Amino acid sequence: MSVSSYKKPDIKTEFSSIPSLLYLLIALVLYAFGTYAFIDYIVDPANASVLEDISSGLAVLVPLSLPFLPLLIAFGLIFLVVTLILAYILVWIMSKIAQEVTIAVCILFPLFMIGFGVIMAGGGLLLSGEEQAAVSLIGIIVAGLGVLFLIFVIWKFTMIKRSGKFVEFSAQLVLDEKAVLAMPLLLGIFSIITGFFMLFGFLKIVNIFSVQNTSGESELSMIGTIVAIIFEYIYLVVYLGVYYSLSAGVISYASDWYRGLDPDLNSAMKDVRQVFPIIIKFAFAMATVKLIMQIATGGGRSQRMRTTQGRQDMGAVVAGVVFAAFASIIISILGAIWMFLNYFTLISIVQNKRGLKDSIKDSAKTTWNALLDVLVGESGFGLATFIFAIINCFLWVIIGFGFGLAVGQQLGFGIFFAIVFLILGILPYNVVTMPMKVAFRSFIYSFAKDSIEGFKKPSRLPTELRNEFKTLSTKPRKRGMTDPTRYF
């Protein structure tokens, strides 16, 4: 089957609109309360001095900045143009050599570990007594781990090449379909606006429910704590709803592009609209789990502080600390399992357009069947983007340092602008890599499904990188662990 003959399946959906309506109601409550808190903060006489200080600062700053306004505008425009050009060049380079970079890093990293371990082991021989044995043992362990990693790289070389190819695909998607860049931009604007309402909302909650403890310090009452938790839960639901919806648009683009289609905004918006109620249910589920983990870990820390600050005997103190630490570890493990189960859930929702339970089950099963691809893929993507992030930072430090020296003719100016340019230069790179990460997972999911189905659908993946799992669905499983989806 050629790529050009492939047609995207038209899946009809009839999901209930109740989750969507509930989400809109919760968002309305969040912004209404935030607006009320902001207005109340402004009109409250107790805050008059703070507002006056801010007003005075602006009154001084604006006249001072007006003479430099044309220069600032010109600088901003030039910086924006340079930023876009540099970001585009980096993405273009990633689309061409990310596979080679991934392979090189995966090979050099274990070689570095082996060399470092050998040096440590040799250096330990120069010491005496227990220090010699300890340093040499650490060196041997590091070198041994490097050898194991190198063996794994050689054993799964095709998988590492495929991971690098998917990094190239994710960069190429950004170049071909620039609409996906709307995701981080819209998410950034939304985060700023929502964070503004969150700030004043929490200030209002603290103001209403603040009480004095026995030490005379102000703290939230029990009711205030519950209200703050509810308010945070509302924020998480609203934020995740927007984040997952924007990510779903990128997934739609990436999935169509991977099949050789020409994705467009209308098709992506249709996919998001069709599964929006399921996306919102997923946002509710993830927000609930995140909040439970925060409460549990926060409760564990509070318990450790109360135990160590109380007047119990040492045995009780140690027992309380150990119990709190053990509880935190259990919560972290459960959270990791939950994230494992939902690694592909959002992608499954968008591609298959099924309910949340079926999508979670499909995600868990797909992740399990392609576990090594997931682990190697995540590592490969992280290493490749890290290398290019270092290149990006290095370039901006050089540009900023040169600009500072040219303007101020002093080393201090060069260092100052190097830091400023470094901070500002990180932003465009993050804007680019955010949709790339979403697209990367979509490519892994599509490949994993193809490997189970026998590669019946077309894709942009070269033939030599498809064969490893071609008979996966017919091979008997050799893993000792059980497929987790059997318990669903």
C-alpha positions, 0 to 999 in steps of 0.5 A: 500500500502506498502512502498516497492511497491511504485514507484517514478512517472516519470514526463516528462518535457519540460521547456525552456532553456532560463532562464538557459542560461540567468543565466549562462550569468549573472554568467559569467558577475559577475565573469568576472567583479570581476576578472577584478576588482581584477587584476586592484586592484593589478596593480593599483599603488595607492594600492601599499602601502596596498599590501606591508603591506599585503606582509610584514605581511605574510613575518613575519607570515610565518617564525614564523608559520613554526616551529609550522606547524607540531603541527598545522596540527596535531591539525587541524586533531585531531580537525576535527576528534573530530568535526565530531564525536561530530556532528555525536553523536548530530545528532544521539541523535536528530534522537532518542529523538527530538520528546521528546525534542520538546514536553518537550520544548513546555510544559515547555515554557508556564509553565515557562511563568505562573510561571514568571507571577505569581512571577511578579504579586506577586512581584508587590503587594510588591510595592506601587502606580502606580508601583504596578499596572503596575508590577502586570498587566504585570505579569497577562498578561504574566501568561495569555499568558502562560495559552493560550499557554499551552491550545494550546499545549494540544489542538494540542498535536498530531501536536506537536508530529508530528513536533518533529517526523519530526525533528527526520526524518530530522536528520535520513536523514542526517545519512542515506544519507550523500550526503545531507551534500554536500549542506552546504559545496558546498554553503560555498565554493561558498559563499567565492569565490563569496564574494571575487569577490563581494568585489573587484567588489564593490571597483571598482564601488566605485573607478569609480563612487565616487564623492565629495558632498557639504561637501567634503565627497566622495559618490557614484554618482547617476549612481554609485548607479544604477550600484551598485544596478545592481551589487548586483542584479546580485549577488543575482540571482547567489547566489540564483540560486546556493542555490536553486539548492543545496536545490533542491537536498536535497528536492529530497533526503528527498522526496524519503526517506520519501516515503520509497525509497532508494534515490541516487545521480543520481536520485537527480541530475535528479530531479534538471536538470529537473526543473533547468530552473524553479529554475532559474526563482524562483531565479530571482523572489526572487532576484527581491523581495529582492532587491525591499525590500532593496531599499524600506527600505533603501530609508525609512531610508534615508528619515528619516535621511534627514528629521531629519537633514534638516531644516524643522519645527517640524511638517514636521519632525514628518510627514516625519518620520511617513510616512517613518516608515509607508512605511517600515511597509507596505514593511515588511508586503508585504515581509512577505506575499510573503514569506508566498506564497512561503513557499513550492514553491521550494519543489513543483517545485521539487516534481511536476515538474511544472512551477513557477506560478503553483508552487507558487499557489500550495505552497500558497494553501498547506501552507493555508490548513496546516497553523497550521502545518507550524506554529507549525512545524517551532516553533518546529524545531526552539526550538528543534535545539536551545536546541541541539545548546546550548548543542553543544556550552556547550560541545565545551566550556568545551572541549576548556576550558579543552584544554586551561588549560592543555596546558597553565596551566592558567585560561586565556588560558582556557577562550581563547580556550573555545571561540575559540573552541566555534566559531569553534564548531558552524560550524559543527552544522550549516553544519548539520542543514542546510540540515535538515531545507530543509528536514523538510519543505519537510516532512511537504509539503509531509504530507500536500499533503497526508492529502488532498489526504487521505494518499494514498501514503506510508510514514514513518510517524506512523499511529497515527500521520496521522489521524488529517487531514485525511478528510481535503479535504471533511470538510467545511472550518471554517476559516473566511479568504479566501483562497489566491489562489483564487486570482491567 
